[in-house]
């Protein structure tokens, strides 16, 4: 089983330069590979006898045309960049993939820069990267101390974000299966909270309100600077300082929500053997611009992602309800499903003067809480 841990890196001043160079080299290799891929595709469409582009052919082309300075960088950076580009082109022909789209060129202005290597090692609690030929001054990188470094290390992703350096360390480990409980549960996702069989989990706690107010304040300040000074605004020390504060608050919000999601999903797979959730199309829901900000902040996709792999880890069953299953419109008592003007919307039902959290069945007369009714309907699928 592959288990990935995200850790903070504390490189020395010399290794900071090395990491920055490798991030730039990864971007250079990706852009060169994508340009070569496009050229090979154009030649193949003009003349069918020309070979079709592939990761193998593009890699050989880049290796044959290496510059002298490239030999001072890790060879695996180039090879893994081309391999990832090949996977990106394969995903382009599968529209079911998340984030589907044609591969694009990388920008040096992107807030996140990184590279990959499959020759990194953990030595005495530090990360050791593969040293290129001719490089003498090479140092191990300190890691944060609160992690478990046991297991067989695979392809490591290292990236720079907000002036800090991070690493994703995938270890091949054996995970102990959690004991069976025989219990079942269902989770109904909502903006700001998740309802399940035994209660409610808040995904937007009140302590985030202060952070969101500060984020809004810093966003306005940055927008004002850009409006007054244009492109020159980004070069000022004041702009950089404000942007750093904005990125810091975004990171704090993400850390709080990720911690909540991790603990909640661990509780689910510990207490229940079978779990039902809705297979929602979050992107389509956000396109309506109705509560789109709340949908994005509630992290529906992240919740499903981590719950999926934890169910695989601990041998628990995850059941996905069809996205068109009327869990909100169906009465859990008699099975009547509302339609037309009787449907419940985000603001309730204006025709029958009902509120958002109310469910009143027009067939049997049952008065239920909307979220609890949805959880009961999801449980009926088991």
N, C-alpha and C positions, 0 to 999 in steps of 0.2 A: 504494500500500500504506500502511495506517495503522500507525504504530509509536508506541507510548505509552511515555513515560518518566516515572517517578516521581521527583520532585525535592523537596528540602527547601527551605522558604521561610524567610527571615529578615526579617520585616516590622518596621518601626519601631513605636514605641508608639502613634502615631496610627493607623497602618494595622492594628495588632492590633485596635483598637476597630472599625474599618471591617469587617474580616473577621468578627469576632464578630457584628456587626449583620447582615451578609449571611447568616451561618449561621442566625441566629435567623429572619431573613426567609424564607429557603428553607423552614424547618420550618413557619412560619406559613402560607405559601402552599400547601404540601402539605396541611396539615390543613384549611384553608378549602376547598381544591378537593375534597378527599375528602368533606367534609361536604356540599358543594353537590352533588357527584355522587350521593351517597346520597339526598338530598332529591329530586333530579330523577328518580331511579329509582323512588322510592316514589310520586311523583305519576304517573309513566308507568304503573305497575302498577294504580293506582286508576282512572285515566282514560286510555284508549289514545290519545286525541287529544293528550295532552301529549307534547312531544318527548322522545325517548330521550336519555339523557346521552351526551355525547361530549366529547373534549378541546376541540374548537372551541367548543361551547356553554358549557362550564364556564369556559373562559378569558374569553369575552366577559362572562359574569356577574361574574367577579371584577374585571375591568377597569372595568366600569360602576359597581361599588360600591367603588372605591378610596377609602381614607382619605387625608387630607392628608399624613400622615407617610410614606405609601408612595411619594410622588413623590421622596423623598430617597434612595430605594434604586434599584438597577438594575432596569429594566423587564424585562430578559432573565431575571432570576432567577425572576420569577413565571411567565413564559411557558415556560421550560424545565422548571420544576417541574410545571406542568400537562401538558406533553408527556410527561414521564416517568410521570406518573400514568396517562395514557392507554395507554402501553405496558404498565404494570403490569396494567391491566384486561384488555388483550389476552392477556397471558401467563397470566392467571387461567383462561382457557378452554382453555389448552393444558397438560395435566398433564405433558407431556414436558419442560417447562421446568425448569431447576435452581432449587431454592428455591421451588417452586410453592406458591401460596397467595393468599388474598385480600389486597389492599392494606390496610395498617394505618396508624393515626395515628402520627406521629413523636413521640418523647418528648424533652424537653429534658434528661433524665437519661441519655440514651444516650451511651456513651463516645466516639462518633464523630459529629461534626456537620460539615456541609459545604454547598456550593452549586455551581452550574454557571454558566458564561458562555461565549458564543461570540464575544465581542468583545474578548477579551484579545489582547495583542500582546507580542512580545519586542523590547524597545528597549534597545540597548547592553548586552545580557546580563542585563537585568532584566525582570520581568513587570509589564506595565502593564494594569490593569483598566479597564473602561469607567466613566467618571466620570459620575454623575447630574447633572442640571441644578441649578445653584445651589451645587454643592460646589466650594469654592475650594482648600482645603488637600488636595492629592492627590499621592501619592508613588508612585514605582515600587518594586517589592519585589525584594530581592536573592534570587538563586538559588544553590544549591550549584554549585560551579565545575566538577565533573567530568563534565558532560553535554554532549551534542551538540545544539545548538539549530537545526540546519539543517532546512528543510522548511516546508511550509504548515501553520500551526497551526489546529486544529479546536476542538471544544468542550472547554473546560478544566474539570476538576473540582478544586475546592479544598476541603480538609477539615482539621479540627482534631482531633488525637488525642493524648492524654497530654500536653496542654499545648504540643504542637509543631504546626507548620503544614506541610502537604504539598500538592503539586499534581501531578495527572496530566496531562501535556502530550502530546496525540496529534498527531503530525506525519504529514502525507502525504508519503512519501518513496519513492524508487526503491531497492530492495534488490538488490544483486548476487547472482545465483544461484550457489550453490556448485557446483563441478565434480562430474560424475558419477564414481562409483567402481565401480559394478557390484556392490557388496557388499550383503548382506542381513543382518538381525539380528532378534532377538526379545527382548522384555523381560518377565520374569516378576516381578511385584510381590509383595513379602513385607513383613511387619512388621519394620522396621528396616533393610532392604536391598532392592536391586533387582538381580536376576540378568539378565545379557544374554550374548550370544554369546562375548564376549572377556573376561568376568570378572564382577566384582561391584562395585556402588556402594552404599556405606553411607549411609543416610539419617538414622540416629540415631547420630552419632559420639560417642565417649566424653566429649568435652569438653562435651556437653550435659547430662551427668549432674549436674554441679555446679549448673548453672542450674535444672534440674528440682527438685533438692533445695531450693534457695532459694525457688523458686516455691511448693513445698509448705509451706515454713516461713511465708512471708508470707500464704498463704491461711489457714493455721491462726490466725495472729494476727488477721487481719481477721474471721474467723468468731467468735473469742473476744470481740472488741470488740463485734460486733453482738449476740452473745448476752447480754452483760452490760449494754449500754447501749441496745439497740434502735435506733430510728431516730436517736437523738441521737448515736450513735457516728460517723455519717458527717460530722458537723459539726466534729469535733475535729481539731486540727492533727496529732495523732499518727496518726489514721486516714488522713488525706490523705497524709501522708508515707509511710506503709506501703504504701498503694495505689499511689503513684507508683513505689516500688521494685519492686512486683510487675509493674506495666505495663512498666517498663524491662527486666526480665528476659524477659518475654514477647516484647518487641520484639527483644532480642538473639537469642533462640531462632529467631524467624522470619527474621531476617537471615541467620543461619548456614545454615538449611535452604534458604532461597530461593537463596542463592549456590551451594550444592551442586547444586540442581536446574537452575539456569540453565546452569552449566558442563557438567553431565552431558548435558542435552538438546542443547546446542550440539555436544558431541562426537559424539552419535548422528547428527545431521543432517549433520555434516561427513564422517564415516567411512562412512555407509551410505546407500543409495538407497531401500531398502524396509525398513520397520520394522513388526513385529507386536507389538501389546500386547493385553491382555485388556480386554474391555468389562465391567468389574465394577460392580455396584450397591453402592457403598460405604455408602450410607444403610441398606440392608437388612442389610448385614454388621454395622454398628454397633448395630442394634436387637437383635442377639442377646446383647449385653453380654459376649461372649467376645473378649477382647483388643481391646475397643472403643477404649480409650485408645491402645493401640499403633497401631491403624488410623488414628486421627485424627492422631497425631503423624507417621506415615509419609507423609502428604500425597499419597495416591494421586490425588486429584482435581486437585491443582495440577500434578502431573507430567503428567497427560494433557492438561491445558489448555495448558501452554506447549509441549509437544511437538507438539500439533495445529497451533498457529499458526506454529511454526517450520518445520514441514513444508510449510505453504502458502507461507511466505516464500521458501524455498530450493528449491521445486519437488521435494520428496521425497514419497514415497508412504507413507502411514500406513494400516496394515491393522488393523482391530479384530476380534479373535476374539469369537465369541458368548459371552455370560456363562455359558451352560450347556455350553460346550465343555469336556470333561473333561481339561484339560491336566495336571492333577495325578494323576488316576486312570488315565490311559492309558499303556501301555508304548510307549516310542518305538522299541523294537526290533521287536516283533511285532504291535503294535496292539491287544493285549488291554486291555480296560477293566474295572477293578474295580467291583464293585457290592455292595450289601447290607453284610454284616458285613466284607467284605474291604476296604472303602474306607479311605483314609487320612484321619485327622482332624488337628486342630491338635496333638494329643498323640501322634500315631502311630496304631497299631492295637493295641488291647489283646488282641484274640483271637489275633493271630499274634505278639504280643510284639515289634513293630517300633517304632522310634523315629520322631520327627517328620521327620528329614531323610533317612530311608531309604525307598527304593522297591524292593520285591522283587516281581518278576512271578511270579504263580502259574501262568502258562502256559508260558513259556520258561525261567524260572529266572534271568533277568537281575537283577543287583544294581546299582542305580543310585542316584546322588544325587537326591533328590527335586526340587530346584530345577533342576538341569541337565536332568533328564528333562522337566520342564515347558517349559523353553526349547526343547528339541528338538521337542516336540510342537507348539509354536507355529510353529516354522520349517517344519513339515510343511504348514502352511496356505498357504504361498507357492507 
